[in-house]
């Protein structure tokens, strides 16, 4: 196992712990905005997780899934901002 693989596995563990904390904020968020921010952060963590898996398993097709997830996260953020503006 190389240094980069070891570092990637450590990063996967760190992202997994972060995802657990993000889920707590997603479930307990006091406001809708907190939950949406947690959901956006969850997708960002998922993109990082998928990217590291792509490196570890040498599967570049996983990066396509990460890019699609990033586009969907951007669209949901824009849609939520539009919703908040219309609500005022």
N, CA, C and O atoms as a Tinker XYZ file with bonds, in Angstrom:
   352  protein
     1  N      0.858000   -1.170000    0.000000    73     2
     2  CA     0.000000    0.000000    0.000000    64     1     3
     3  C      0.909000    1.239000    0.000000    63     2     4     5
     4  O      1.823000    1.366000    0.814000    81     3
     5  N      0.624000    2.139000   -0.935000    73     3     6
     6  CA     1.449000    3.336000   -1.059000    64     5     7
     7  C      0.983000    4.422000   -0.093000    63     6     8     9
     8  O     -0.054000    4.311000    0.560000    81     7
     9  N      1.794000    5.473000   -0.031000    73     7    10
    10  CA     1.464000    6.600000    0.836000    64     9    11
    11  C      0.159000    7.253000    0.392000    63    10    12    13
    12  O     -0.658000    7.639000    1.228000    81    11
    13  N     -0.040000    7.378000   -0.918000    73    11    14
    14  CA    -1.249000    8.021000   -1.424000    64    13    15
    15  C     -2.502000    7.204000   -1.132000    63    14    16    17
    16  O     -3.555000    7.766000   -0.827000    81    15
    17  N     -2.393000    5.893000   -1.222000    73    15    18
    18  CA    -3.541000    5.045000   -0.886000    64    17    19
    19  C     -3.879000    5.142000    0.594000    63    18    20    21
    20  O     -5.052000    5.217000    0.961000    81    19
    21  N     -2.864000    5.141000    1.438000    73    19    22
    22  CA    -3.093000    5.273000    2.876000    64    21    23
    23  C     -3.752000    6.605000    3.195000    63    22    24    25
    24  O     -4.691000    6.670000    3.988000    81    23
    25  N     -3.253000    7.662000    2.575000    73    23    26
    26  CA    -3.839000    8.985000    2.778000    64    25    27
    27  C     -5.277000    9.028000    2.282000    63    26    28    29
    28  O     -6.132000    9.654000    2.908000    81    27
    29  N     -5.547000    8.371000    1.165000    73    27    30
    30  CA    -6.909000    8.351000    0.623000    64    29    31
    31  C     -7.857000    7.614000    1.566000    63    30    32    33
    32  O     -8.991000    8.048000    1.769000    81    31
    33  N     -7.403000    6.512000    2.137000    73    31    34
    34  CA    -8.258000    5.786000    3.080000    64    33    35
    35  C     -8.517000    6.604000    4.346000    63    34    36    37
    36  O     -9.621000    6.581000    4.889000    81    35
    37  N     -7.510000    7.315000    4.807000    73    35    38
    38  CA    -7.709000    8.188000    5.970000    64    37    39
    39  C     -8.703000    9.292000    5.630000    63    38    40    41
    40  O     -9.551000    9.646000    6.450000    81    39
    41  N     -8.598000    9.835000    4.420000    73    39    42
    42  CA    -9.538000   10.873000    3.989000    64    41    43
    43  C    -10.961000   10.325000    3.899000    63    42    44    45
    44  O    -11.916000   11.024000    4.238000    81    43
    45  N    -11.109000    9.081000    3.443000    73    43    46
    46  CA   -12.444000    8.475000    3.384000    64    45    47
    47  C    -13.052000    8.350000    4.778000    63    46    48    49
    48  O    -14.243000    8.596000    4.965000    81    47
    49  N    -12.242000    7.973000    5.739000    73    47    50
    50  CA   -12.739000    7.867000    7.116000    64    49    51
    51  C    -13.136000    9.242000    7.635000    63    50    52    53
    52  O    -14.178000    9.389000    8.274000    81    51
    53  N    -12.311000   10.247000    7.364000    73    51    54
    54  CA   -12.615000   11.606000    7.828000    64    53    55
    55  C    -13.891000   12.135000    7.183000    63    54    56    57
    56  O    -14.709000   12.766000    7.853000    81    55
    57  N    -14.067000   11.885000    5.901000    73    55    58
    58  CA   -15.287000   12.328000    5.225000    64    57    59
    59  C    -16.496000   11.586000    5.777000    63    58    60    61
    60  O    -17.566000   12.174000    5.933000    81    59
    61  N    -16.336000   10.302000    6.073000    73    59    62
    62  CA   -17.445000    9.529000    6.635000    64    61    63
    63  C    -17.876000   10.073000    7.993000    63    62    64    65
    64  O    -19.071000   10.160000    8.276000    81    63
    65  N    -16.920000   10.437000    8.826000    73    63    66
    66  CA   -17.254000   11.033000   10.123000    64    65    67
    67  C    -17.956000   12.371000    9.908000    63    66    68    69
    68  O    -18.928000   12.689000   10.593000    81    67
    69  N    -17.460000   13.143000    8.963000    73    67    70
    70  CA   -18.099000   14.416000    8.645000    64    69    71
    71  C    -19.523000   14.237000    8.162000    63    70    72    73
    72  O    -20.403000   15.027000    8.503000    81    71
    73  N    -19.754000   13.207000    7.373000    73    71    74
    74  CA   -21.102000   12.932000    6.869000    64    73    75
    75  C    -22.046000   12.604000    8.024000    63    74    76    77
    76  O    -23.215000   12.989000    7.995000    81    75
    77  N    -21.552000   11.901000    9.032000    73    75    78
    78  CA   -22.395000   11.613000   10.202000    64    77    79
    79  C    -22.826000   12.901000   10.903000    63    78    80    81
    80  O    -23.988000   13.049000   11.280000    81    79
    81  N    -21.886000   13.828000   11.074000    73    79    82
    82  CA   -22.227000   15.107000   11.702000    64    81    83
    83  C    -23.176000   15.927000   10.830000    63    82    84    85
    84  O    -24.050000   16.631000   11.337000    81    83
    85  N    -22.995000   15.828000    9.533000    73    83    86
    86  CA   -23.886000   16.553000    8.614000    64    85    87
    87  C    -25.305000   16.001000    8.719000    63    86    88    89
    88  O    -26.270000   16.764000    8.705000    81    87
    89  N    -25.435000   14.681000    8.823000    73    87    90
    90  CA   -26.766000   14.091000    8.981000    64    89    91
    91  C    -27.436000   14.554000   10.272000    63    90    92    93
    92  O    -28.647000   14.772000   10.305000    81    91
    93  N    -26.653000   14.703000   11.324000    73    91    94
    94  CA   -27.226000   15.207000   12.579000    64    93    95
    95  C    -27.776000   16.607000   12.376000    63    94    96    97
    96  O    -28.878000   16.917000   12.829000    81    95
    97  N    -27.012000   17.456000   11.696000    73    95    98
    98  CA   -27.489000   18.822000   11.439000    64    97    99
    99  C    -28.695000   18.801000   10.500000    63    98   100   101
   100  O    -29.603000   19.621000   10.636000    81    99
   101  N    -28.705000   17.882000    9.567000    73    99   102
   102  CA   -29.829000   17.782000    8.640000    64   101   103
   103  C    -31.107000   17.406000    9.375000    63   102   104   105
   104  O    -32.179000   17.914000    9.046000    81   103
   105  N    -31.009000   16.533000   10.355000    73   103   106
   106  CA   -32.189000   16.095000   11.089000    64   105   107
   107  C    -32.609000   17.074000   12.178000    63   106   108   109
   108  O    -33.803000   17.240000   12.430000    81   107
   109  N    -31.638000   17.728000   12.832000    73   107   110
   110  CA   -31.951000   18.590000   13.963000    64   109   111
   111  C    -31.964000   20.073000   13.617000    63   110   112   113
   112  O    -32.226000   20.904000   14.486000    81   111
   113  N    -31.690000   20.413000   12.372000    73   111   114
   114  CA   -31.588000   21.823000   12.000000    64   113   115
   115  C    -32.778000   22.630000   12.463000    63   114   116   117
   116  O    -33.918000   22.251000   12.196000    81   115
   117  N    -32.543000   23.742000   13.157000    73   115   118
   118  CA   -33.677000   24.500000   13.684000    64   117   119
   119  C    -34.508000   25.182000   12.599000    63   118   120   121
   120  O    -35.696000   25.435000   12.799000    81   119
   121  N    -33.902000   25.477000   11.465000    73   119   122
   122  CA   -34.673000   26.150000   10.414000    64   121   123
   123  C    -34.496000   25.411000    9.092000    63   122   124   125
   124  O    -33.633000   24.546000    8.945000    81   123
   125  N    -35.335000   25.780000    8.148000    73   123   126
   126  CA   -35.254000   25.174000    6.820000    64   125   127
   127  C    -33.939000   25.532000    6.144000    63   126   128   129
   128  O    -33.357000   24.710000    5.437000    81   127
   129  N    -33.471000   26.750000    6.357000    73   127   130
   130  CA   -32.208000   27.169000    5.746000    64   129   131
   131  C    -31.042000   26.328000    6.262000    63   130   132   133
   132  O    -30.148000   25.974000    5.493000    81   131
   133  N    -31.041000   26.005000    7.554000    73   131   134
   134  CA   -29.986000   25.149000    8.107000    64   133   135
   135  C    -30.009000   23.766000    7.466000    63   134   136   137
   136  O    -28.961000   23.187000    7.181000    81   135
   137  N    -31.175000   23.258000    7.248000    73   135   138
   138  CA   -31.293000   21.933000    6.627000    64   137   139
   139  C    -30.834000   21.953000    5.172000    63   138   140   141
   140  O    -30.210000   21.001000    4.704000    81   139
   141  N    -31.139000   23.022000    4.465000    73   139   142
   142  CA   -30.716000   23.126000    3.072000    64   141   143
   143  C    -29.197000   23.264000    2.982000    63   142   144   145
   144  O    -28.570000   22.669000    2.106000    81   143
   145  N    -28.611000   24.040000    3.878000    73   143   146
   146  CA   -27.149000   24.169000    3.902000    64   145   147
   147  C    -26.516000   22.819000    4.230000    63   146   148   149
   148  O    -25.496000   22.458000    3.642000    81   147
   149  N    -27.099000   22.079000    5.150000    73   147   150
   150  CA   -26.583000   20.753000    5.484000    64   149   151
   151  C    -26.698000   19.811000    4.291000    63   150   152   153
   152  O    -25.802000   19.002000    4.048000    81   151
   153  N    -27.784000   19.911000    3.558000    73   151   154
   154  CA   -27.952000   19.074000    2.374000    64   153   155
   155  C    -26.922000   19.427000    1.309000    63   154   156   157
   156  O    -26.382000   18.540000    0.648000    81   155
   157  N    -26.647000   20.716000    1.140000    73   155   158
   158  CA   -25.635000   21.150000    0.186000    64   157   159
   159  C    -24.252000   20.657000    0.611000    63   158   160   161
   160  O    -23.462000   20.219000   -0.224000    81   159
   161  N    -23.966000   20.730000    1.895000    73   159   162
   162  CA   -22.689000   20.236000    2.407000    64   161   163
   163  C    -22.596000   18.718000    2.268000    63   162   164   165
   164  O    -21.517000   18.180000    2.022000    81   163
   165  N    -23.716000   18.037000    2.424000    73   163   166
   166  CA   -23.740000   16.587000    2.256000    64   165   167
   167  C    -23.392000   16.198000    0.822000    63   166   168   169
   168  O    -22.651000   15.240000    0.601000    81   167
   169  N    -23.917000   16.929000   -0.142000    73   167   170
   170  CA   -23.572000   16.625000   -1.535000    64   169   171
   171  C    -22.105000   16.927000   -1.810000    63   170   172   173
   172  O    -21.456000   16.200000   -2.562000    81   171
   173  N    -21.577000   17.988000   -1.213000    73   171   174
   174  CA   -20.151000   18.289000   -1.394000    64   173   175
   175  C    -19.281000   17.178000   -0.806000    63   174   176   177
   176  O    -18.279000   16.787000   -1.405000    81   175
   177  N    -19.661000   16.678000    0.355000    73   175   178
   178  CA   -18.920000   15.566000    0.959000    64   177   179
   179  C    -19.049000   14.307000    0.105000    63   178   180   181
   180  O    -18.091000   13.548000   -0.042000    81   179
   181  N    -20.230000   14.094000   -0.453000    73   179   182
   182  CA   -20.427000   12.952000   -1.341000    64   181   183
   183  C    -19.569000   13.042000   -2.592000    63   182   184   185
   184  O    -19.044000   12.036000   -3.067000    81   183
   185  N    -19.430000   14.247000   -3.121000    73   183   186
   186  CA   -18.577000   14.448000   -4.293000    64   185   187
   187  C    -17.125000   14.117000   -3.943000    63   186   188   189
   188  O    -16.429000   13.462000   -4.718000    81   187
   189  N    -16.677000   14.569000   -2.782000    73   187   190
   190  CA   -15.320000   14.239000   -2.351000    64   189   191
   191  C    -15.127000   12.745000   -2.146000    63   190   192   193
   192  O    -14.097000   12.186000   -2.523000    81   191
   193  N    -16.117000   12.106000   -1.550000    73   191   194
   194  CA   -16.058000   10.663000   -1.309000    64   193   195
   195  C    -15.973000    9.902000   -2.630000    63   194   196   197
   196  O    -15.155000    8.994000   -2.774000    81   195
   197  N    -16.812000   10.269000   -3.585000    73   195   198
   198  CA   -16.812000    9.603000   -4.889000    64   197   199
   199  C    -15.496000    9.839000   -5.617000    63   198   200   201
   200  O    -14.976000    8.935000   -6.272000    81   199
   201  N    -14.958000   11.044000   -5.507000    73   199   202
   202  CA   -13.695000   11.359000   -6.179000    64   201   203
   203  C    -12.543000   10.530000   -5.619000    63   202   204   205
   204  O    -11.697000   10.047000   -6.371000    81   203
   205  N    -12.515000   10.369000   -4.313000    73   203   206
   206  CA   -11.457000    9.552000   -3.710000    64   205   207
   207  C    -11.626000    8.088000   -4.100000    63   206   208   209
   208  O    -10.639000    7.400000   -4.364000    81   207
   209  N    -12.864000    7.607000   -4.139000    73   207   210
   210  CA   -13.087000    6.229000   -4.585000    64   209   211
   211  C    -12.655000    6.042000   -6.031000    63   210   212   213
   212  O    -12.134000    4.988000   -6.395000    81   211
   213  N    -12.867000    7.056000   -6.853000    73   211   214
   214  CA   -12.436000    6.999000   -8.245000    64   213   215
   215  C    -10.923000    6.842000   -8.333000    63   214   216   217
   216  O    -10.417000    6.094000   -9.170000    81   215
   217  N    -10.210000    7.546000   -7.473000    73   215   218
   218  CA    -8.749000    7.422000   -7.442000    64   217   219
   219  C     -8.327000    6.040000   -6.948000    63   218   220   221
   220  O     -7.447000    5.412000   -7.538000    81   219
   221  N     -8.944000    5.567000   -5.878000    73   219   222
   222  CA    -8.524000    4.299000   -5.279000    64   221   223
   223  C     -8.772000    3.108000   -6.194000    63   222   224   225
   224  O     -7.930000    2.216000   -6.296000    81   223
   225  N     -9.915000    3.091000   -6.855000    73   223   226
   226  CA   -10.269000    1.949000   -7.692000    64   225   227
   227  C     -9.935000    2.156000   -9.156000    63   226   228   229
   228  O    -10.239000    1.301000   -9.988000    81   227
   229  N     -9.308000    3.291000   -9.483000    73   227   230
   230  CA    -8.906000    3.611000  -10.848000    64   229   231
   231  C    -10.088000    3.493000  -11.817000    63   230   232   233
   232  O     -9.995000    2.861000  -12.868000    81   231
   233  N    -11.198000    4.121000  -11.428000    73   231   234
   234  CA   -12.420000    4.128000  -12.235000    64   233   235
   235  C    -12.779000    5.575000  -12.574000    63   234   236   237
   236  O    -13.475000    6.231000  -11.799000    81   235
   237  N    -12.320000    6.079000  -13.711000    73   235   238
   238  CA   -12.617000    7.479000  -14.054000    64   237   239
   239  C    -14.103000    7.745000  -14.281000    63   238   240   241
   240  O    -14.535000    8.897000  -14.243000    81   239
   241  N    -14.878000    6.708000  -14.514000    73   239   242
   242  CA   -16.310000    6.905000  -14.739000    64   241   243
   243  C    -16.996000    7.430000  -13.478000    63   242   244   245
   244  O    -18.047000    8.065000  -13.562000    81   243
   245  N    -16.414000    7.172000  -12.326000    73   243   246
   246  CA   -16.989000    7.694000  -11.087000    64   245   247
   247  C    -16.903000    9.217000  -11.031000    63   246   248   249
   248  O    -17.723000    9.862000  -10.378000    81   247
   249  N    -15.922000    9.787000  -11.707000    73   247   250
   250  CA   -15.819000   11.246000  -11.747000    64   249   251
   251  C    -16.989000   11.854000  -12.511000    63   250   252   253
   252  O    -17.420000   12.967000  -12.209000    81   251
   253  N    -17.505000   11.126000  -13.499000    73   251   254
   254  CA   -18.699000   11.602000  -14.200000    64   253   255
   255  C    -19.881000   11.702000  -13.242000    63   254   256   257
   256  O    -20.650000   12.662000  -13.287000    81   255
   257  N    -20.014000   10.711000  -12.386000    73   255   258
   258  CA   -21.087000   10.754000  -11.389000    64   257   259
   259  C    -20.885000   11.917000  -10.429000    63   258   260   261
   260  O    -21.853000   12.553000  -10.012000    81   259
   261  N    -19.638000   12.201000  -10.075000    73   259   262
   262  CA   -19.360000   13.324000   -9.174000    64   261   263
   263  C    -19.704000   14.655000   -9.836000    63   262   264   265
   264  O    -20.228000   15.555000   -9.180000    81   263
   265  N    -19.417000   14.786000  -11.120000    73   263   266
   266  CA   -19.744000   16.027000  -11.837000    64   265   267
   267  C    -21.257000   16.203000  -11.926000    63   266   268   269
   268  O    -21.762000   17.311000  -11.745000    81   267
   269  N    -21.976000   15.132000  -12.201000    73   267   270
   270  CA   -23.441000   15.211000  -12.267000    64   269   271
   271  C    -24.009000   15.584000  -10.905000    63   270   272   273
   272  O    -24.938000   16.387000  -10.816000    81   271
   273  N    -23.463000   15.014000   -9.857000    73   271   274
   274  CA   -23.907000   15.356000   -8.503000    64   273   275
   275  C    -23.623000   16.820000   -8.189000    63   274   276   277
   276  O    -24.431000   17.481000   -7.537000    81   275
   277  N    -22.492000   17.329000   -8.643000    73   275   278
   278  CA   -22.165000   18.744000   -8.425000    64   277   279
   279  C    -23.144000   19.651000   -9.164000    63   278   280   281
   280  O    -23.562000   20.676000   -8.628000    81   279
   281  N    -23.507000   19.287000  -10.375000    73   279   282
   282  CA   -24.480000   20.087000  -11.126000    64   281   283
   283  C    -25.845000   20.076000  -10.451000    63   282   284   285
   284  O    -26.511000   21.109000  -10.375000    81   283
   285  N    -26.258000   18.928000   -9.968000    73   283   286
   286  CA   -27.539000   18.850000   -9.264000    64   285   287
   287  C    -27.518000   19.654000   -7.970000    63   286   288   289
   288  O    -28.509000   20.294000   -7.619000    81   287
   289  N    -26.404000   19.623000   -7.268000    73   287   290
   290  CA   -26.286000   20.402000   -6.031000    64   289   291
   291  C    -26.368000   21.888000   -6.332000    63   290   292   293
   292  O    -27.002000   22.639000   -5.591000    81   291
   293  N    -25.738000   22.314000   -7.406000    73   291   294
   294  CA   -25.802000   23.726000   -7.783000    64   293   295
   295  C    -27.231000   24.130000   -8.128000    63   294   296   297
   296  O    -27.701000   25.189000   -7.711000    81   295
   297  N    -27.913000   23.291000   -8.882000    73   295   298
   298  CA   -29.292000   23.615000   -9.266000    64   297   299
   299  C    -30.218000   23.668000   -8.058000    63   298   300   301
   300  O    -31.095000   24.529000   -7.993000    81   299
   301  N    -30.039000   22.774000   -7.114000    73   299   302
   302  CA   -30.902000   22.813000   -5.929000    64   301   303
   303  C    -30.615000   24.039000   -5.073000    63   302   304   305
   304  O    -31.528000   24.600000   -4.468000    81   303
   305  N    -29.361000   24.457000   -5.016000    73   303   306
   306  CA   -29.030000   25.672000   -4.264000    64   305   307
   307  C    -29.655000   26.895000   -4.910000    63   306   308   309
   308  O    -30.192000   27.760000   -4.219000    81   307
   309  N    -29.588000   26.969000   -6.219000    73   307   310
   310  CA   -30.196000   28.094000   -6.940000    64   309   311
   311  C    -31.710000   28.072000   -6.769000    63   310   312   313
   312  O    -32.326000   29.120000   -6.571000    81   311
   313  N    -32.311000   26.897000   -6.842000    73   311   314
   314  CA   -33.765000   26.800000   -6.678000    64   313   315
   315  C    -34.187000   27.216000   -5.271000    63   314   316   317
   316  O    -35.212000   27.878000   -5.107000    81   315
   317  N    -33.421000   26.841000   -4.268000    73   315   318
   318  CA   -33.756000   27.238000   -2.903000    64   317   319
   319  C    -33.613000   28.741000   -2.717000    63   318   320   321
   320  O    -34.437000   29.363000   -2.046000    81   319
   321  N    -32.577000   29.331000   -3.302000    73   319   322
   322  CA   -32.406000   30.783000   -3.217000    64   321   323
   323  C    -33.571000   31.493000   -3.903000    63   322   324   325
   324  O    -34.062000   32.508000   -3.408000    81   323
   325  N    -34.006000   30.967000   -5.027000    73   323   326
   326  CA   -35.159000   31.536000   -5.726000    64   325   327
   327  C    -36.414000   31.430000   -4.859000    63   326   328   329
   328  O    -37.216000   32.363000   -4.801000    81   327
   329  N    -36.579000   30.295000   -4.188000    73   327   330
   330  CA   -37.722000   30.094000   -3.299000    64   329   331
   331  C    -37.708000   31.093000   -2.144000    63   330   332   333
   332  O    -38.748000   31.649000   -1.790000    81   331
   333  N    -36.536000   31.323000   -1.559000    73   331   334
   334  CA   -36.437000   32.273000   -0.453000    64   333   335
   335  C    -36.734000   33.697000   -0.907000    63   334   336   337
   336  O    -37.349000   34.466000   -0.168000    81   335
   337  N    -36.310000   34.051000   -2.099000    73   335   338
   338  CA   -36.583000   35.396000   -2.612000    64   337   339
   339  C    -38.073000   35.589000   -2.875000    63   338   340   341
   340  O    -38.613000   36.661000   -2.600000    81   339
   341  N    -38.727000   34.592000   -3.392000    73   339   342
   342  CA   -40.160000   34.697000   -3.691000    64   341   343
   343  C    -40.990000   34.702000   -2.419000    63   342   344   345
   344  O    -42.089000   35.256000   -2.388000    81   343
   345  N    -40.463000   34.085000   -1.371000    73   343   346
   346  CA   -41.187000   34.000000   -0.108000    64   345   347
   347  C    -41.288000   35.364000    0.572000    63   346   348   349
   348  O    -42.238000   35.617000    1.313000    81   347
   349  N    -40.324000   36.234000    0.328000    73   347   350
   350  CA   -40.311000   37.556000    0.975000    64   349   351
   351  C    -41.339000   38.491000    0.419000    63   350   352
   352  O    -41.442000   39.633000    0.868000    81   351
